[in-house]
Amino acid sequence: MAALATFHRLFIANRGEVAVRIAKACDALGITPVFGVSEADAGAAYLDGRETVRLGPGRAAGSYLDAVRVVQAARQSGCTALHPGWGFLAENPTFAALCESHGVTFVGPPAHVMHLMGKKTPAKQAMRAAGLQLIPGSDGVLADVEQARAVADEIGYPVLIKAESGGGGRGMRIARGSGEVAEAFADAQAEARAAFGDPRVYMERLVEGGRHVEIQVMADRYGQAVHLGERDCTVQRNHQKLIEESPSPVLPEAVRAQSLAAAVEATCRIGYVGAGTMEFLLDGDGVLRFMEMNTRLQVEHCVSEMRSGVDLVREQLRVAAGHPLSLRQEQLELRGHAIECRINAEDPSQGFRPAPGTITRWQSPDGAADATGSTVRVDTHVSSGYRIPPHYDSLICKVIAHGPSRDAAADRMLVALSELVCEGVPTTVPMHRAILASEAFRHNRYDTRAIPGWPGSPGSPSRPGSPAGDRPA
């Protein structure tokens, strides 16, 4: 396939599994990928035969998070475009603007849109204007404790005080009564300042009962947008997703149709370009309420790819190169059910402690279809002999199963996990197998605060699909 107009060389400003994923899309489009690597990643087997540029030391602050160094590396290696992947600088509007100002196309939304969505208050205001429902809360950031207490008294307890620039569960505190507001406010501010350099906080009513649902959208620069269905990401630990699936097994059909249409409208209204994900909380009354928008490719994008047949990374590159979307909503067909398990190098028996080290033997599961037609896809950057650095996220593999039904996909996943071999370091495979085999998972008796089927996890609701979890990430 001929290279896209204006793109011949693309800089991958990331590492590991997502870097491999981006490179595969580049290969399919005739684009030469150039990997930016830290000293800790320089000898990884997934880079064999690839063009690389050393960014700096193993610590991310001196390599993958050094915006000036990354852009300089992209320029000096002759790249006209840059893909940030996820994490690191992927949602940094200053970095996106820096790329553009130096003649490097940033594969993602415009910097001003990223800035809008990165701040929770303007993001919520934009989504409200587009017709999406929000969680009741403060109208903007809170000026002081007195205002926080007044808002809490108005919307009702319990409340959640959250960092304006936050994410990943940091800068969040719960107040269950008026007497807890002052301490929660101060603690949230302090953590927000330390984690994000921004002490501003806002407030939402704590919805104690919820499923985490997100909608995948894709848009071009000509005002066209589509959705690729929704994903359910309710199975979480410490606000980090463990299992994602599509479609959501508990989302009412009427709510699904209305929300998908509203998400596309909102995407167009804010001038979004590229792949994005809108995150929602499905409350106990069946109302889907907007939380935030992630302005990047998601780890779990594979789930939507399996159901739609659309290569989201390839579509990202096409859109960034100035091409219109290659498909229309009426052309998209979402088929069957897909489930993804994120496999981390962590020891579940030791409080999920990260386990850097050498994988002495690795074998991916067989992806062939079973009797039901269910198949498996494995996205990974590891192989036998791979050394897991201690500096980064512990994700080593994603296993995605697709089948004609939820049970068929879950059964196929269990077989795949039993076939996966990873010797030398512990992994979270035992936890994932326990979850998928549990009655709680199979009958939807869980929420964001409970890991179904895993010992020590909080109890599950008493009725299928009844959400009772704390606010997810």
N, C-alpha and C positions, 0 to 999 in steps of 0.2 A: 504494500500500500504506500502511496506517495506521502511524503512528509507534509504536515499541515503548513499552510501559508504562514510565513514569518517564524515558524519554530523549526529549528534543525538540531539544536542542542538545548537540553533542559537540565537545570541544576536541581538535584534532590537534596533539600535542606533538612534531612531527617535520617533515621537509621532503622535497622532491623526490619521487621515484617512489613511496615508501611513503605519503606524504601524499595523493597523487593516488589511490592505491589505496584508502585508507581512506574518502576522500570519495565515491568511487563507491559503496561499500557503504552509506554514510549516505544518499546520494540514493535508492538502491533501497528503503530502509526508511523514508523520509520523515523522516529526521533532518537537522537543519541542521548542517553542519560549520563549525567556526570554526578557522581556521588560525593557529597561533602561528608568527611568522616573525621572522627576524633582519633587520637592516638590509641584509645582503648578498643576501637572498632577496626582499626586499619588492617589487621590480619585476618578478618573474618572471611570464611569460605564463600559467603554469598557475594563477595566483591571480586572473586576471581574472574579475570578477563574483562573487568569493568574499568572505566576511567574514574579515578578518584582524585580528590584534592584534600590535603590535610587541613583541618580547621583549627586544631589546637589540642590541648590536653583532654584526658578522660572526663574531667569534671565538665558538666554541660555549660556552666557559666563561662568557661573559656573556649567553648567550641560551638555547640549547637544553639546556644542562647546569645552568642555574640553577634548581634545584628549587623554591625559594620563589617566584621570579618566575613560573615556569610555572603553579604552582597559583594564584597570585594572579590571573594573566591569565585562567585558566579561570573562576574565581569571578566576576571583574568582568565577564566577557562573558556571564554567565548560563548557563554550561554545567553540566550535572549529571553529565557523564561525560567521561572523558579517555582517548584511545588513545595509547600511547607509541610505536607502530611498532616499529622495531628500532634498535639502537644507542642512543646518548645515555643516557637514563634508563630505558630499557625493562626492564632487569633489576636495578633498584635498589630493594631492599625498603623502604628508608627513604623513598624517593619515593612508593612505592605506599601506605605507611602515612600519609604526609603528605596525599595525595589524600583518602583515606578519612576522616581526622580533620577535614577541611574540607568534608565533604559532597559530594565529587566521586568518583563511582564510577570506579575504576581498571579498565580493560579488560585483565584479566590475572589470574593466580593470586593468592590471598591473600598478604599480605606475609610471613607466617611460613613459608609453603611456598616462596616465592621465596628467602627467607633460607636455608632448609634445602638447596635445590638449588644455591644459589650457592656454598656451601662444599663443596669436593670430598669431604672425608672423610665428613660426615654424609650427603651424597647417595649415596655409594657404599654406605654401611651400609644405607640405606633400600632401595636397589635389590637388594642381596644378600638382604635379608629377603624381598623379593618374588620371589626365585627367579632373578634375572638373574646371569649369570656375569661376573666382574670380571677385570681384568688383575692378576696377582700383584703385591703391593707391600706397603708399610708399613701397619700397622693404625693409621692416623691420622697426625698431623703428627709430624715428626722433632724430637726434643729437641735434638740436637747432632750433630756430625760422627761421634762414636763410635757413636751409634745408627744413623746413616746407613750407616756401613761395615758394621755387624753385619747390618743388614737386607739390604744388597746381597750380602754373602757368603752369606746364607741363600737368597735367591731366584735368585741367579745373574746374572752380567754378560752384556751391558751393561745399565745401569739408566738411568732418566730421573728426575731430580730436578725437581719441578714446584711452582709457586706454588699454595698452598692457595686463593687468591682470584683465580687467573690466568685467562687466556684469550688467544686470538689468537697463541699461540706465545711470549708473553713470560713470563719467569720460568722458563724451561726449560733444563736443562743435562744433557748426557750424560756418564756415567762408564763407561769400558770396562774398568776394572780398579781394584783397591783404591787404587792410587797416585793416581787421578784424582778420588776422592770428595771430598776436602777442598776442592779448588779449585772443583769443580762445585757443591758445597753452598754455599760462600761466594758464588759468582757468582749462583746462583739466588736466594739470599736478598736480595742487594743489588738485583737487578733487580725482584724482587717488591715490595720496600719502595718503590722509586722509582715503579713503575708502578701499584701497587694500594694502597699505604699499609699493606701487611700482609706482613711478612717471613717468615711461616710457610711451610714447604715440606713436601712428602711425596714418596714414592718409588714408582715403578712399574718393573717389568721392561720394558726397551725391546723391543718386538715388532718385529723387523726383518723385516717382511713383513706387509702389511696393506692392506685396503680399508676406506675410510671409508663406513660405512652408517648411516643415521639413520631413525628411525621417527616418523611424524607421528601425534600423538594429539590428541583433543579431548574435553573433559569438562565436565559441568555441575555445579552445586552440590548436586545430588540423588544423587550417587554413581554416575552413569552415565558411561561413557566408551566411545569407539570409536577404532580406528586407521584411517588412510587409506593403509595400505601403507608401504613403505620407499622410501628414495631412496639412490642411490649418489652420493657426492660425492668420489670419489677423485682426480679431476683438480684439483690444487691448485698454487698457487705461494706459497711462504712462508706456509703454513698458511691461505691465503685461497682459497676455492673459486672455480673458474673455470667448471666445467660440472657440472650435476646432472642425474640421470636417474632414472626409475622405470619398471619395477622394476629392482632391482640385477641386472645380467646374470651375476653370479657367485655369488649367494647360493643355497645348496642349498635345495630346496623344503621339506625337513623342518625345517631350521634356520629358514627364513622363518616357517613356520606356528607353531612353538614360540615364537619370539621376538616375533612380533606379539601373540600371546595373553598372554605374560608382560609385555609393555609396557603393555597395557591394565590388567592386574591391578595392576601397580606404580603406574600413574596413579591408580587408585582408592584404593590403600592409603595414599598420601601426602596424600590429600584435595585433589588438584589440580583446578583450575577453569580452563577456557579452552583455548587452543591451546598445545601444547608439543611439543618435539622431543627425543627421546632419541638420543644419539649413541653409536655403537659402532665397534669395530675388529674386522673379520673377519680372524682370523689365518691362518697358513699351514696349520693343521690344520682349517680350516673352522669354528672356534668363534667365535661372535659375543660379544664382551666389551664390557660397558657402560663408557663413559668419563665422560659427563656429560649433564645435561639442560639445554636452553635453554628458559627459562621465558617465551617470547615467540613472536610470529610470526616465521618465518624468511624470509629473502630468497627462498629457493627454494620457498616454499609453493605457487607457481603450478603446479609440476610435479604435486603431489598433486591440485590442483584440476582439472587437465586430465584426469587419469585417472579421478577420482571424480565429477566434475560438481558437487562441493560448493563453495560460496563460503565459504571459511574465515573471511574477515573479517566477512561478514554473520553467520556462526554465532557468532563471537566476541562481536559486539554483542548478539545475542539472549541468549546465555548470561550476559553481564555484566548484562543488564537483568532477570535472574531467570527467564528462560524455560528449560525443559528442552531437551535436545538435540532437534533436529527429525528425527533419524534414528536408526535402530538398526543394529548391525553387519550383521545379515542383510539389511538393505536396501541396503547399500553394494555397488556393483559397480565394480571397478577394471578399466578397459578399456585395451587397447593399451599403447603405450610413449610416454613423454614425455621430452623433453630440453630443458634450459634452458641458454642461454649468457648469462653476465653480461658486458655490454659496458661497458668503462671508457674514460674519456678519458685514456689513457696511451699512451706511445710505446714499443712493444716493442723497437724498434731502439736505444733509449737506456736500456736497463735498466728498462723499464716506468716511466719517470719520469712522474708525473702532469702533465697538460697542461691547466691551466685556460685559459680564453679564450672567444672567441665562436664559436658554431656558425653559420656563414654560410648554410649550406643543410642542411636535414634532411628526409629522406624515409623513412618507415617501410616495411618490406616488405609486399607483398600477403599477406593472411592467408587467401586462398581455398584451398579443398581442391584437391589435385592428383589425378592419375589413381588413386592408391592410397587416396584419402580422407584423406590427411594434411593437417592444417591448422596455421596459425601464429597465435600471440597475441603482441602486443608491449605490454609495460608500460613506460611512460616518462613523464617530466615535461618533456622538452625539445622544442623546435621551432626552426625557422629564426629566428635572431636571439638565441637564448638564450645568456646569458653564464654560463659555469661558474665559480663562485666558487672561490678557492684554499683555502678554510677547511675543506672537508669531503671525505668519501669521493668518489672519482672515478667512481662508478657512474652511467651516464647512461641505460642501457636494458637491459631483459631481453627476450630473444627466446625463446619457448617453442614447440617443435614437437611435435605429437602425431600418431602414426600407428599403423597396425595392427601394426607390428613395429619393432624397434630400427633396422634398416637403413632402413626407410621414413621414420622420424622423422629420422634423421641426414641422409638425402638431402634431405628437405624443408627442414631447417635450412640446409643448404648453399645451396640456392636463395634462401632468405630473406636470408641474410647477403650474398649477391651483389647483392641488390636494395636493401639498406640503404644510404642515402646520408648521410654525415656529413662536411661540408666545413668547414674552418676549424681543426679540431683533430684530432690523430691519435687512433686508437682501437685496441682490441685485436681488432678483427674479423679481421685477417690471421692472428693466432695461432689464433683459434677455427676458422677455415676449415682451417688446416693440421692441427689436432687431429682434426677430424671426418673429414677425408679420409685420415688415416693408417691404415696396416695395424695399427699397435699399438692404436689405439682400436677399430677395427672387430673385432679379434680378442682384445681384453681383455688385451693384453700390456703392462700398465703398473701402477703403484702410486702411492702418495701422494708419492713423491719424484721421480717422472718425469712431465714433461708430454709425452704421446705426440705424436710428429710435429713437435715444435718444436725447432729447432736450439739446441744448447747445453744441452738438458735431459739429466739423467742417463739412463743406459741402462735398458732395460726388461728384465723377467724373460724367461727363455727359453721358458716355456710359457704358454699362454693362461690367464688368470685367476690366475696364480701371483703372490701379493702379495710385495713385497720392499721396502716403503717404511718410512720413519721414521714415528713417531707423528704423526698429523695433529692439527690444531687441535681 
